Amino acid sequence: MKRLLNTLFITSPDTYLALEGENILVRKEETIIGRVPLHNLEAVCTFGYTGASPALMGACAKRNIAISFMTMNGNFLARVTGESRGNVILRKEQYRISDSEQRSAEIARNFIIGKLYNQKWILERACRDHALRVDTIKLKSISAQLSETLKLLRVVSDLETLRGLEGNAAVAYNSVFDELILQQKEQFYFKGRNKRPPLDNVNALLSFAYTLLGNDSKAALESVGLDAYVGFLHRDRPGRASLALDLMEEMRGVYADRFVLSLINNRVVNDKGFARKESGAIIMNDETRKKVLSAWQERKQDKITHPYLGEKISWGLVPYAQALLLARFIRKDLDEYPPFFWK
């Protein structure tokens, strides 16, 4: 159980939520493990299948407190709300911002600043922790290049320039990503990003991890009442969760890339878990996919101190924290969207 920015997160799968006066009663089997006052709550997000009482859902709907139900894997199931007073205002403002390329660029810029900052510190940490095993000169050079791009990003006010700088930075970062692979080098190598389909083991893992992170980001956005399909950096395309792709940009490297590197370097996966199809596409077998999913769920339980909020939360709640901050910015409760900075 974690309270964050007026949102209550219930992460234990076997808890049941009930109403007791003006409080949410958190019950695990016959034991009461917590009482949380309804006043000052904006939302409740619960992971698991046990559920909540109709009385509590009615009380929350009356007070405009949304309850979002997720699977333990973080997939969005449903959201219970009352009158859509808050959501309609939030979403209408989201759509107004999306319709303006200049306003969209102001938010998209911070997504990319967060992304490049985190990628820079991935490289810096590799130099610090594995100085004898990586080409520190090459990594330091790319880190310096990312720093220069970060300076340029701070004054960008249009999406085309923003995408150009982000694209150049991605090429630079990808050029040294293979240096970060320290084990099983013959079977796991990275010569560049390829997808649809992935053509090597590393790209197969990256694509799968990005899919998992995208699903978590989409669920986080839905839980705060934002439209996951209307983005700022990624423009509208039928069937594409553009805002989820926006939100996950700053977490790609620090969350998904580092996760994939840990799978390889800690030998959680090996070459036997991958197969090449006639088309050249690389696919994971069922056993490897289960290993990756299990490791992903474990990683989501690891703790981190959120750099902006200053609170200790699990990695799995980082997309939710960022979605909450984005919603607050769109509602004009914050002057600027604060990116997720990891170091």
C-alpha positions in Angstrom: 0.0 0.0 0.0 1.5 3.3 -1.1 0.0 6.9 -1.1 1.6 9.1 -3.8 0.3 12.5 -5.0 -3.1 12.0 -3.5 -3.4 8.6 -5.2 -3.6 5.4 -3.2 -1.8 2.4 -4.8 -2.7 -1.1 -3.6 0.0 -3.5 -4.8 -0.7 -6.6 -2.9 -2.9 -9.0 -4.9 -4.9 -10.5 -2.1 -6.3 -7.4 -0.5 -10.0 -6.3 -0.5 -11.1 -2.7 -0.3 -14.2 -1.7 1.6 -15.9 1.3 3.0 -15.9 2.2 6.7 -17.4 5.6 7.4 -15.3 8.1 5.6 -12.4 5.7 5.2 -11.1 3.1 2.8 -10.6 -0.1 4.7 -7.8 -2.3 3.3 -8.4 -5.9 4.3 -6.2 -9.0 3.8 -8.3 -12.1 4.4 -9.7 -11.4 7.9 -7.0 -8.9 8.9 -7.3 -5.1 8.5 -4.0 -3.8 7.3 -4.9 -0.2 6.8 -7.4 2.7 6.9 -7.1 5.6 4.5 -9.4 8.7 4.8 -11.3 9.4 1.6 -10.8 13.2 2.0 -7.9 14.5 -0.1 -7.8 11.4 -2.2 -8.0 11.9 -6.0 -7.7 8.3 -7.1 -7.2 4.7 -6.1 -5.2 2.2 -8.2 -5.4 -1.5 -7.2 -3.4 -4.4 -8.6 -4.9 -7.8 -8.4 -8.3 -9.5 -8.7 -9.8 -9.4 -5.2 -11.6 -6.1 -5.8 -13.6 -3.5 -3.9 -17.1 -3.3 -2.4 -20.0 -1.7 -4.2 -20.4 0.7 -1.3 -16.8 1.9 -1.6 -17.2 2.3 -5.4 -20.3 4.3 -4.9 -18.7 6.5 -2.2 -15.7 7.1 -4.4 -17.9 7.9 -7.5 -19.9 10.4 -5.4 -16.6 12.2 -4.4 -15.1 12.0 -7.9 -12.4 9.6 -6.7 -11.6 7.2 -9.6 -10.8 3.6 -8.8 -8.6 1.9 -11.5 -8.3 -1.9 -11.5 -5.2 -3.5 -12.9 -3.9 -7.1 -13.3 -0.8 -7.9 -11.2 1.2 -7.6 -14.4 0.0 -4.0 -14.7 -2.5 -4.4 -17.5 -5.4 -2.0 -17.3 -8.8 -3.7 -16.6 -11.3 -1.0 -15.8 -11.8 2.4 -14.3 -14.8 3.2 -12.1 -15.7 6.9 -12.0 -18.7 9.0 -11.2 -19.7 12.0 -13.3 -16.9 12.9 -15.7 -16.4 16.4 -14.3 -12.6 16.1 -13.8 -11.9 13.8 -16.7 -13.6 15.8 -19.4 -11.8 19.0 -18.4 -8.4 17.1 -18.2 -8.9 15.4 -21.6 -10.2 18.5 -23.4 -7.1 20.4 -22.3 -5.0 17.4 -23.4 -6.6 17.6 -26.9 -6.1 21.3 -27.1 -2.4 20.9 -26.3 -2.1 18.1 -28.9 -3.7 20.3 -31.5 -1.0 22.9 -31.0 2.5 21.8 -32.3 4.2 24.5 -30.2 2.5 23.5 -27.0 3.1 19.8 -27.8 6.8 20.6 -28.3 7.0 22.1 -24.9 6.0 18.9 -23.2 7.7 16.6 -25.8 11.0 18.4 -25.1 10.9 17.3 -21.5 10.2 13.7 -22.4 13.3 13.7 -24.6 15.5 15.7 -22.1 14.7 12.9 -19.6 15.5 10.2 -22.1 18.9 11.6 -23.1 19.8 12.5 -19.5 19.2 8.9 -18.4 21.0 7.4 -21.4 24.0 9.7 -20.6 24.1 8.3 -17.0 23.8 4.7 -18.2 27.0 5.3 -20.1 28.7 7.1 -17.2 27.8 4.4 -14.8 29.2 1.7 -17.1 32.5 3.7 -17.2 32.5 3.8 -13.4 31.5 0.2 -12.7 33.3 -1.6 -15.6 36.2 0.6 -16.5 38.4 -2.3 -17.4 35.8 -4.1 -19.6 34.4 -1.3 -21.7 35.9 1.3 -24.0 35.7 4.3 -21.6 37.0 6.7 -24.2 34.2 5.9 -26.6 31.5 5.9 -24.0 32.7 9.2 -22.5 32.7 10.7 -26.0 29.1 9.8 -26.6 28.2 10.9 -23.1 29.7 14.3 -23.9 27.7 14.4 -27.2 24.5 13.7 -25.3 25.4 16.5 -22.9 25.7 19.0 -25.8 22.4 17.8 -27.3 20.7 18.4 -23.9 21.9 22.0 -24.0 20.3 22.4 -27.5 17.1 20.8 -26.4 16.4 23.4 -23.8 15.6 26.1 -26.3 13.8 23.9 -28.9 10.3 25.1 -29.6 9.2 23.0 -32.6 8.6 19.3 -33.1 10.6 18.9 -36.3 13.8 20.2 -34.7 13.1 18.1 -31.6 12.8 14.9 -33.5 16.0 15.7 -35.5 18.0 16.1 -32.3 16.5 13.1 -30.7 17.2 11.0 -33.8 20.8 12.0 -33.9 21.2 11.3 -30.2 19.6 7.8 -30.7 22.1 7.0 -33.4 25.0 8.0 -31.1 23.7 6.1 -28.1 23.0 3.0 -30.2 26.5 3.1 -31.6 28.0 2.2 -28.2 25.2 0.0 -26.8 27.1 -3.1 -27.7 29.8 -2.0 -25.2 27.3 -2.5 -22.4 26.9 -6.2 -23.2 29.5 -7.9 -21.0 28.6 -11.6 -21.3 27.7 -14.0 -24.0 29.1 -11.7 -26.6 29.0 -14.2 -29.5 25.3 -14.8 -29.1 24.2 -11.4 -27.9 25.5 -8.5 -29.9 24.0 -5.2 -31.0 24.9 -3.6 -34.4 21.9 -1.3 -34.6 18.2 -1.2 -33.8 16.0 -3.3 -36.0 12.3 -4.2 -35.4 9.2 -5.5 -37.2 10.8 -8.0 -37.1 13.9 -8.1 -34.8 16.8 -9.7 -36.5 19.0 -10.7 -33.6 18.6 -11.8 -30.0 19.2 -8.4 -28.4 16.7 -6.6 -30.6 14.2 -9.4 -29.8 14.6 -8.7 -26.1 14.5 -4.9 -26.5 11.3 -5.1 -28.6 9.7 -7.3 -25.9 10.8 -5.0 -23.1 9.5 -1.9 -24.9 6.2 -3.6 -25.4 6.0 -4.4 -21.7 6.9 -0.8 -20.8 4.4 0.6 -23.3 1.6 -1.5 -21.7 2.6 -0.2 -18.3 2.7 3.4 -19.5 -0.7 3.0 -21.2 -2.3 1.6 -18.1 -0.8 4.4 -16.0 -2.2 7.1 -18.3 -5.6 5.4 -18.3 -5.6 5.3 -14.5 -5.2 9.1 -14.2 -7.9 9.8 -16.8 -5.7 10.8 -19.7 -6.2 9.5 -23.3 -3.3 7.2 -24.0 -3.9 7.5 -27.8 -3.5 11.3 -28.1 0.2 12.2 -27.8 2.4 15.2 -28.1 5.7 13.9 -29.6 4.1 11.0 -31.3 1.2 12.3 -33.4 -2.2 10.7 -33.9 -2.3 7.4 -35.7 -5.3 5.0 -35.6 -4.6 2.2 -33.1 -1.4 3.7 -31.7 -1.2 4.6 -28.0 0.8 7.8 -28.9 0.9 9.3 -25.4 2.1 6.0 -23.9 4.9 6.1 -26.4 5.7 9.7 -25.3 5.6 8.8 -21.6 7.9 5.8 -22.0 10.6 7.7 -23.9 12.4 8.9 -20.7 12.2 5.4 -19.2 13.4 3.4 -22.3 17.0 3.4 -21.4 16.9 3.4 -17.6 14.1 0.9 -17.3 13.9 -1.3 -20.4 17.5 -1.2 -21.8 19.1 -1.8 -18.4 16.6 -4.6 -17.8 17.6 -6.3 -21.1 21.3 -5.8 -20.2 20.8 -7.5 -16.8 19.1 -10.5 -18.5 22.1 -11.0 -20.7 24.9 -10.1 -18.4 23.5 -12.2 -15.5 22.8 -15.1 -17.9 19.1 -15.2 -17.1 18.6 -15.9 -20.8 20.8 -17.7 -23.3 21.0 -18.4 -27.0 19.0 -21.6 -26.8 15.9 -19.6 -26.0 15.8 -17.9 -29.4 15.0 -19.2 -32.8 15.4 -17.8 -36.3 12.4 -18.1 -38.7 12.8 -18.4 -42.5 12.1 -14.7 -42.8 15.1 -13.9 -40.7 13.0 -12.8 -37.7 14.2 -13.8 -34.3 11.6 -15.1 -31.8 11.8 -16.2 -28.2 10.5 -19.6 -27.2 7.8 -19.9 -24.5 10.2 -20.8 -21.7 12.4 -17.7 -22.3 9.4 -15.5 -22.6 8.2 -16.7 -19.2 11.7 -16.1 -17.7 11.6 -12.5 -19.1 8.1 -11.9 -17.8 9.0 -13.2 -14.4 12.2 -11.1 -14.2 10.2 -8.0 -15.4 7.8 -8.5 -12.5 10.6 -8.9 -10.0 12.3 -5.7 -11.4 9.1 -3.8 -10.9 9.3 -4.6 -7.1 12.8 -3.0 -6.7 12.7 0.3 -4.8 14.0 3.6 -6.0 13.7 7.1 -4.6 11.8 9.2 -7.1 14.0 12.2 -8.1 11.2 14.8 -8.2 8.9 13.5 -5.4 11.7 12.5 -3.1 9.7 9.4 -2.0 10.7 5.8 -2.1 8.6 3.8 -4.6 8.9 0.6 -6.6 10.1 0.8 -10.2 6.7 -0.5 -11.2 5.1 2.7 -10.0 7.4 5.0 -11.9 5.1 5.2 -15.0 2.2 6.0 -12.6 4.1 8.7 -10.9 5.0 10.3 -14.2 1.4 10.0 -15.4 0.2 11.7 -12.3 2.7 14.5 -12.8 1.7 14.9 -16.4 -1.9 15.1 -15.5 -1.1 17.8 -12.9 0.8 19.8 -15.4 -2.1 19.6 -17.9 -4.5 20.7 -15.2 -2.1 23.7 -14.6 -1.2 22.5 -11.1 2.5 22.5 -12.1 4.4 25.1 -14.2 6.3 22.4 -16.1 6.2 18.7 -16.6 9.1 17.2 -14.5 11.0 14.5 -16.4 12.2 11.4 -14.6 15.9 11.8 -14.0 18.0 8.8 -13.0 21.6 8.8 -11.9 
